[in-house]
Amino acid sequence: MIILNSVLIQAVIVVAVVLIFFLSVILNWKTKAPKGVELPEKCQFCPSQTCVIKITDVERKKEELKAYLDQCEEEADDKKTD
């Protein structure tokens, strides 16, 4: 009897988790973006309309990282020649 109860409790927990997941997906799908918000062209395939990462920010950060790495390499070359 104890085994039956524990299996039943586990089954109820699994079903509840699956139902909560589907409920959250449906609610997220039905939530609309605020007025005046335009998505970048590259993000049109993404279902998330509240994404924090912006394409322009990514490109800018890539350029900053490249410049930083170039600076580090120059400093390393200067130290080797000294």
C-alpha positions in Angstrom: 0.0 0.0 0.0 2.9 2.4 0.8 4.5 1.7 -2.6 1.2 2.4 -4.4 0.8 5.7 -2.5 4.4 6.9 -3.3 3.9 6.0 -7.0 0.6 7.8 -7.1 2.2 10.9 -5.5 5.1 10.8 -7.9 2.7 10.5 -10.9 0.6 13.5 -9.6 3.7 15.6 -9.2 4.9 14.7 -12.8 1.5 15.5 -14.3 1.3 18.8 -12.3 4.8 19.9 -13.5 3.9 19.1 -17.2 0.6 21.0 -16.9 2.3 24.0 -15.3 4.9 23.9 -18.1 2.2 23.9 -20.8 0.2 26.6 -19.1 3.3 28.9 -18.9 4.1 28.3 -22.6 0.5 29.1 -23.6 0.4 32.2 -21.5 3.8 33.3 -22.9 2.6 32.7 -26.4 -0.6 34.8 -25.9 1.2 37.7 -24.3 1.7 40.5 -26.8 4.6 43.0 -26.9 4.0 46.6 -25.8 2.9 49.1 -28.4 5.7 50.8 -30.3 8.2 48.0 -29.9 9.9 46.8 -33.1 12.0 43.7 -33.2 15.2 43.7 -35.2 15.0 41.9 -38.5 17.3 39.1 -37.4 15.1 38.3 -34.4 11.8 37.7 -36.3 12.1 33.9 -36.0 12.5 34.1 -32.2 9.2 33.7 -30.3 10.5 35.8 -27.4 9.5 39.4 -27.9 11.2 40.5 -24.6 14.7 39.3 -25.4 17.3 41.4 -23.6 20.1 40.8 -26.1 20.1 43.2 -29.0 21.9 42.5 -32.2 23.5 46.0 -32.3 24.8 45.5 -28.8 26.3 42.1 -29.7 28.2 43.6 -32.7 29.4 46.5 -30.6 30.6 44.1 -27.9 32.4 42.0 -30.5 34.3 45.1 -31.7 35.2 46.1 -28.2 36.5 42.6 -27.4 38.6 42.5 -30.7 40.1 45.9 -29.8 40.9 44.7 -26.2 42.5 41.5 -27.5 44.6 43.4 -30.0 45.7 45.7 -27.2 46.6 42.7 -25.1 48.6 41.2 -27.9 50.5 44.4 -28.5 51.3 44.7 -24.8 52.5 41.0 -24.8 54.7 41.7 -27.9 56.2 44.8 -26.2 57.1 42.8 -23.1 58.7 40.1 -25.1 60.9 42.7 -27.0 62.0 44.3 -23.7 
